[in-house]
């Protein structure tokens, strides 16, 4: 043996010398791309055996070479600092572990470049399936997976090149808007404006929630002025800035707000407090769920997306891959605090 407990850590150059081959060949074997390089199975097995006998800390790709399936599944996630997405990650990992699979979850900060880089790394680790959660460009990732022969699924935001599991955003928004309007009616303020704020104008979920918001208002005979629709992004700072700009054109606060995530809600609350407004004067509806926020503000109604059912549906699709890449499964959320 070349290495022992007191020697320098073994490198791929040491393995290359022992295997009488090049470092690039050793690297290809250890990262799972040896078949594409037309490296023989005999040489790949030799390198893996040397890596094990010499105590080399071979990575997951190398271990995956010794069996047909890697036992690894991956998930791309936009954020961790949100109860909804952290709950998705938790239940995904829990269900994967229950099935004897190893889950890799990567946070990509709603950045398409980070999403593609994470996808490349997971494909290098030979994931059996890649779940794109809230991805900004799910179709590019689906194409990458298809080229590698790997199953891909979309969660939270849909795509056109892989099956998708999402919340029923339009119906959830419609029900939440009706709950807001009912509160206003109870307080004899039915004709007061309601502000929709937060989310991205270009993403599916925001478009559907705006449609549900407008539909609910139409159902009770109310028109919606475009000035009261502010898809300003999800970020707290952007929501705060959008509200402050909106208030520059008004003398009073809107009587109610439909806030399109708890992240946006954070910015809204901060902006109101900094400008001396009382939160008790406003009825809030938030398309997101945080039990602490709900408990501390009695005039806050929230949408709780059914994460457990969504993850269950994802694993059903993993178990039985559908033929239709346009398959869209919508899971009904719950309205809390009504």
BAMITOR-975093 format. One record per residue (C-alpha): residue number from 0; x negated, y, z negated. Coordinates in Angstrom, 3 decimals. Layout:
% BAMITOR-975093
num / c1 / c2 / c3
NUM / X / Y / Z
...
This chain:
% BAMITOR-975093
num / c1 / c2 / c3
0 / 0.000 / 0.000 / 0.000
1 / -1.101 / 3.538 / 0.795
2 / 0.796 / 5.236 / -2.045
3 / 1.302 / 4.635 / -5.743
4 / 2.648 / 6.666 / -8.624
5 / -0.520 / 8.744 / -8.803
6 / -1.107 / 9.343 / -5.096
7 / 0.039 / 12.080 / -2.777
8 / 3.576 / 11.803 / -1.441
9 / 3.761 / 9.781 / 1.770
10 / 4.482 / 11.711 / 4.961
11 / 5.712 / 10.717 / 8.418
12 / 2.097 / 11.076 / 9.567
13 / 1.062 / 8.348 / 7.126
14 / 3.912 / 6.157 / 8.363
15 / 2.935 / 6.821 / 11.967
16 / -0.630 / 5.693 / 11.240
17 / 0.562 / 2.537 / 9.482
18 / 3.033 / 1.717 / 12.262
19 / 0.443 / 2.542 / 14.950
20 / 2.759 / 4.981 / 16.683
21 / 3.357 / 8.735 / 16.933
22 / 4.847 / 10.984 / 14.242
23 / 7.616 / 11.990 / 16.668
24 / 8.593 / 8.326 / 17.025
25 / 8.731 / 7.938 / 13.241
26 / 10.832 / 11.093 / 12.978
27 / 13.255 / 9.814 / 15.621
28 / 13.696 / 6.545 / 13.736
29 / 14.263 / 8.284 / 10.406
30 / 16.715 / 10.858 / 11.771
31 / 18.800 / 8.319 / 13.678
32 / 17.977 / 9.335 / 17.261
33 / 15.657 / 6.439 / 18.095
34 / 18.110 / 4.761 / 20.496
35 / 18.378 / 7.918 / 22.584
36 / 14.565 / 7.972 / 22.746
37 / 14.554 / 4.362 / 24.032
38 / 12.511 / 3.212 / 21.069
39 / 12.724 / -0.544 / 20.627
40 / 14.740 / -2.024 / 17.795
41 / 11.665 / -4.008 / 16.783
42 / 9.593 / -0.845 / 16.308
43 / 12.451 / 0.940 / 14.533
44 / 12.797 / -1.984 / 12.115
45 / 9.046 / -1.979 / 11.524
46 / 9.038 / 1.715 / 10.668
47 / 12.014 / 1.336 / 8.325
48 / 10.395 / -1.626 / 6.589
49 / 7.177 / 0.349 / 6.124
50 / 9.114 / 3.326 / 4.791
51 / 10.773 / 1.108 / 2.208
52 / 7.668 / -0.815 / 1.196
53 / 5.564 / 2.333 / 0.900
54 / 8.161 / 4.089 / -1.248
55 / 8.978 / 6.701 / 1.357
56 / 12.171 / 8.543 / 0.401
57 / 14.043 / 7.775 / 3.605
58 / 17.125 / 9.857 / 4.180
59 / 20.714 / 8.837 / 4.835
60 / 20.156 / 8.515 / 8.574
61 / 17.474 / 5.886 / 8.080
62 / 19.670 / 3.830 / 5.796
63 / 22.505 / 4.113 / 8.278
64 / 20.400 / 2.440 / 10.975
65 / 20.619 / -0.863 / 9.145
66 / 24.362 / -1.186 / 9.607
67 / 26.935 / -0.479 / 12.276
68 / 28.741 / 2.232 / 10.288
69 / 27.113 / 4.994 / 8.285
70 / 29.827 / 5.214 / 5.634
71 / 29.487 / 9.016 / 5.787
72 / 32.238 / 11.511 / 6.567
73 / 31.775 / 15.255 / 6.808
74 / 33.788 / 18.390 / 6.195
75 / 33.156 / 21.996 / 7.204
76 / 34.723 / 24.455 / 4.758
77 / 34.890 / 28.265 / 5.084
78 / 34.660 / 29.176 / 1.391
79 / 34.314 / 27.712 / -2.097
80 / 35.470 / 30.765 / -4.085
81 / 39.135 / 30.103 / -3.413
82 / 41.284 / 27.597 / -5.270
83 / 42.875 / 26.299 / -2.065
84 / 39.616 / 25.476 / -0.297
85 / 37.855 / 24.188 / -3.409
86 / 40.862 / 21.942 / -4.043
87 / 40.630 / 20.639 / -0.466
88 / 36.950 / 19.798 / -0.981
89 / 37.644 / 18.101 / -4.315
90 / 40.476 / 15.915 / -3.029
91 / 38.570 / 15.096 / 0.168
92 / 35.551 / 13.892 / -1.788
93 / 37.731 / 12.009 / -4.257
94 / 39.620 / 10.152 / -1.525
95 / 36.395 / 9.403 / 0.354
96 / 34.835 / 7.980 / -2.810
97 / 37.926 / 5.867 / -3.445
98 / 37.461 / 4.340 / 0.000
99 / 33.768 / 3.665 / -0.532
100 / 32.673 / 6.508 / 1.735
101 / 30.123 / 9.240 / 1.099
102 / 31.386 / 12.778 / 1.796
103 / 29.230 / 15.699 / 2.917
104 / 30.869 / 19.120 / 2.540
105 / 29.275 / 22.279 / 3.940
106 / 30.423 / 25.874 / 3.321
107 / 30.076 / 27.957 / 6.486
108 / 31.414 / 31.395 / 5.404
109 / 33.779 / 31.770 / 8.388
110 / 30.702 / 32.121 / 10.608
111 / 30.917 / 30.241 / 13.946
112 / 27.119 / 29.917 / 14.148
113 / 26.983 / 28.346 / 10.691
114 / 29.850 / 26.046 / 11.655
115 / 28.006 / 24.742 / 14.720
116 / 24.760 / 24.314 / 12.786
117 / 26.550 / 22.375 / 10.049
118 / 28.221 / 20.196 / 12.690
119 / 24.859 / 19.452 / 14.325
120 / 23.329 / 18.427 / 11.013
121 / 26.259 / 16.196 / 10.129
122 / 26.169 / 14.542 / 13.550
123 / 22.449 / 13.915 / 12.999
124 / 23.446 / 12.141 / 9.792
125 / 25.752 / 9.974 / 11.895
126 / 29.000 / 10.937 / 10.189
127 / 31.881 / 8.701 / 11.189
128 / 34.320 / 11.615 / 11.229
129 / 33.997 / 15.376 / 10.939
130 / 36.877 / 17.380 / 9.451
131 / 36.846 / 21.068 / 10.402
132 / 38.647 / 23.035 / 7.697
133 / 39.618 / 26.599 / 8.536
134 / 37.019 / 26.705 / 11.328
135 / 36.811 / 29.846 / 13.456
136 / 36.054 / 27.799 / 16.601
137 / 37.291 / 24.230 / 16.049
138 / 37.341 / 23.372 / 19.766
139 / 33.579 / 23.857 / 20.144
140 / 32.989 / 21.510 / 17.219
141 / 35.485 / 18.987 / 18.629
142 / 33.559 / 19.054 / 21.910
143 / 30.258 / 18.488 / 20.081
144 / 31.784 / 15.522 / 18.279
145 / 33.267 / 14.070 / 21.474
146 / 29.872 / 14.234 / 23.174
147 / 28.396 / 12.283 / 20.259
148 / 31.229 / 9.759 / 20.169
149 / 32.374 / 10.923 / 16.731
150 / 35.971 / 11.429 / 15.641
151 / 36.926 / 14.984 / 14.680
152 / 40.005 / 16.431 / 12.996
153 / 41.162 / 19.948 / 12.168
154 / 42.518 / 20.921 / 8.770
155 / 44.177 / 24.213 / 7.764
156 / 43.641 / 25.843 / 11.199
157 / 44.589 / 23.939 / 14.370
158 / 42.606 / 23.383 / 17.550
159 / 43.445 / 22.114 / 21.031
160 / 40.817 / 19.373 / 21.375
161 / 41.403 / 17.353 / 18.198
162 / 44.432 / 16.447 / 16.055
163 / 45.300 / 18.988 / 13.367
164 / 46.856 / 18.922 / 9.894
165 / 48.037 / 22.319 / 8.667
166 / 50.592 / 23.928 / 6.386
167 / 53.930 / 24.944 / 7.839
168 / 52.849 / 28.568 / 7.775
169 / 55.880 / 30.109 / 9.451
170 / 58.448 / 28.392 / 7.246
171 / 56.398 / 29.004 / 4.093
172 / 56.132 / 32.703 / 4.956
173 / 59.834 / 32.874 / 5.780
174 / 60.775 / 31.397 / 2.405
175 / 58.340 / 33.621 / 0.508
176 / 59.666 / 36.723 / 2.292
177 / 63.243 / 35.777 / 1.402
178 / 62.155 / 35.404 / -2.228
179 / 60.639 / 38.915 / -2.117
180 / 63.761 / 40.367 / -0.494
181 / 66.002 / 38.670 / -3.074
182 / 63.988 / 40.297 / -5.880
183 / 64.356 / 43.687 / -4.207
184 / 68.096 / 43.134 / -3.827
185 / 68.402 / 42.314 / -7.528
186 / 66.752 / 45.656 / -8.286
187 / 68.972 / 47.529 / -5.792
188 / 65.996 / 48.263 / -3.519
189 / 66.917 / 46.161 / -0.486
190 / 66.097 / 48.880 / 2.046
191 / 62.640 / 49.638 / 0.667
192 / 59.677 / 48.745 / 2.933
193 / 57.634 / 45.606 / 2.364
194 / 53.968 / 45.641 / 3.363
195 / 52.347 / 42.550 / 4.939
196 / 48.592 / 42.738 / 4.323
197 / 45.614 / 40.425 / 4.782
198 / 44.507 / 37.734 / 7.199
199 / 43.069 / 37.817 / 10.682
200 / 45.157 / 39.000 / 13.592
201 / 43.546 / 36.412 / 15.864
202 / 44.025 / 33.265 / 13.813
203 / 46.958 / 30.885 / 14.068
204 / 47.946 / 30.941 / 10.413
205 / 48.190 / 34.721 / 10.169
206 / 50.209 / 34.918 / 13.387
207 / 52.626 / 32.284 / 12.096
208 / 52.965 / 33.970 / 8.710
209 / 53.701 / 37.323 / 10.337
210 / 56.310 / 35.582 / 12.500
211 / 57.901 / 34.029 / 9.396
212 / 57.815 / 37.393 / 7.607
213 / 59.597 / 39.123 / 10.493
214 / 62.077 / 36.264 / 10.915
215 / 63.177 / 36.431 / 7.281
216 / 63.733 / 40.169 / 7.536
217 / 65.710 / 39.765 / 10.767
218 / 67.890 / 37.160 / 9.062
219 / 69.093 / 39.788 / 6.585
220 / 69.411 / 42.519 / 9.195
221 / 66.129 / 44.334 / 8.557
222 / 63.730 / 45.520 / 11.241
223 / 59.959 / 45.431 / 10.651
224 / 57.879 / 48.493 / 11.482
225 / 54.471 / 47.600 / 12.927
226 / 52.860 / 50.104 / 10.545
227 / 53.816 / 47.713 / 7.741
228 / 51.852 / 44.804 / 9.257
229 / 48.156 / 45.016 / 8.321
230 / 46.126 / 41.896 / 9.240
231 / 42.876 / 43.415 / 7.972
232 / 40.847 / 40.195 / 7.417
233 / 40.872 / 38.052 / 4.295
234 / 37.945 / 39.724 / 2.497
235 / 38.825 / 41.556 / -0.723
236 / 36.897 / 44.706 / 0.224
237 / 38.648 / 44.922 / 3.598
238 / 42.078 / 44.447 / 2.032
239 / 41.328 / 47.186 / -0.493
240 / 40.147 / 49.577 / 2.242
241 / 43.182 / 48.814 / 4.429
242 / 45.569 / 49.532 / 1.546
243 / 43.807 / 52.812 / 0.720
244 / 44.039 / 53.890 / 4.381
245 / 47.700 / 52.910 / 4.446
246 / 48.407 / 54.941 / 1.295
247 / 46.797 / 58.052 / 2.794
248 / 49.841 / 58.265 / 5.071
249 / 52.410 / 57.711 / 2.309
250 / 53.521 / 59.546 / -0.811
251 / 54.651 / 56.416 / -2.658
252 / 53.673 / 52.768 / -2.914
253 / 55.676 / 50.143 / -1.025
254 / 58.126 / 48.422 / -3.328
255 / 56.797 / 44.982 / -2.400
256 / 53.809 / 43.390 / -0.696
257 / 53.303 / 40.102 / 1.117
258 / 49.580 / 39.414 / 0.552
259 / 48.019 / 36.829 / 2.841
260 / 45.615 / 35.101 / 0.391
261 / 44.366 / 35.349 / -3.184
262 / 41.099 / 36.780 / -1.859
263 / 43.014 / 39.664 / -0.278
264 / 45.110 / 39.942 / -3.454
265 / 41.926 / 40.522 / -5.448
266 / 41.109 / 43.559 / -3.300
267 / 44.688 / 44.854 / -3.465
268 / 44.834 / 44.659 / -7.268
269 / 41.422 / 46.281 / -7.611
270 / 42.396 / 49.137 / -5.291
271 / 45.667 / 49.767 / -7.107
272 / 43.993 / 49.833 / -10.508
273 / 41.169 / 52.122 / -9.354
274 / 43.735 / 54.572 / -7.987
275 / 45.814 / 54.589 / -11.162
276 / 48.851 / 52.647 / -9.947
277 / 50.863 / 50.358 / -12.222
278 / 51.131 / 46.774 / -10.973
279 / 54.480 / 46.364 / -12.714
280 / 56.000 / 48.758 / -10.194
281 / 55.460 / 46.317 / -7.309
282 / 56.859 / 42.920 / -6.357
283 / 54.097 / 40.707 / -4.986
284 / 54.337 / 37.633 / -2.798
285 / 51.066 / 35.829 / -2.022
286 / 50.563 / 33.067 / 0.547
287 / 48.110 / 31.252 / -1.714
288 / 48.116 / 29.764 / -5.175
289 / 46.291 / 30.459 / -8.397
290 / 48.074 / 29.450 / -11.625
291 / 46.132 / 31.985 / -13.702
292 / 47.255 / 34.878 / -11.493
293 / 50.818 / 33.575 / -11.491
294 / 50.854 / 33.288 / -15.286
295 / 49.556 / 36.823 / -15.877
296 / 51.846 / 38.679 / -13.504
297 / 55.578 / 37.988 / -13.870
298 / 56.396 / 39.836 / -10.634
299 / 54.140 / 37.626 / -8.543
300 / 55.497 / 34.801 / -6.380
301 / 53.072 / 32.480 / -4.624
302 / 52.887 / 29.802 / -1.943
303 / 51.163 / 26.607 / -3.071
304 / 49.962 / 24.619 / -0.095
305 / 50.324 / 20.864 / -0.549
306 / 46.651 / 19.911 / -0.524
307 / 47.163 / 16.316 / -1.679
308 / 49.586 / 15.533 / 1.139
309 / 47.386 / 17.298 / 3.671
310 / 44.356 / 15.220 / 2.659
311 / 46.475 / 12.049 / 2.706
312 / 47.521 / 12.839 / 6.274
313 / 43.906 / 13.487 / 7.265
314 / 42.843 / 10.051 / 6.030
315 / 45.787 / 8.433 / 7.788
316 / 44.430 / 9.915 / 11.022
317 / 40.924 / 8.706 / 10.149
318 / 42.287 / 5.192 / 9.577
319 / 44.361 / 5.203 / 12.766
320 / 42.916 / 7.719 / 15.253
321 / 45.698 / 9.151 / 17.432
322 / 45.388 / 9.250 / 21.191
323 / 46.832 / 12.749 / 21.531
324 / 44.249 / 15.493 / 20.760
325 / 47.094 / 18.030 / 20.615
326 / 48.832 / 16.262 / 17.718
327 / 49.893 / 18.846 / 15.139
328 / 51.095 / 17.770 / 11.691
329 / 52.658 / 20.510 / 9.571
330 / 53.004 / 19.994 / 5.816
331 / 55.601 / 22.020 / 3.949
332 / 54.198 / 24.219 / 1.130
333 / 55.948 / 25.033 / -2.158
334 / 57.180 / 28.465 / -3.265
335 / 56.189 / 29.123 / -6.883
336 / 57.540 / 31.682 / -9.331
337 / 60.950 / 32.104 / -7.697
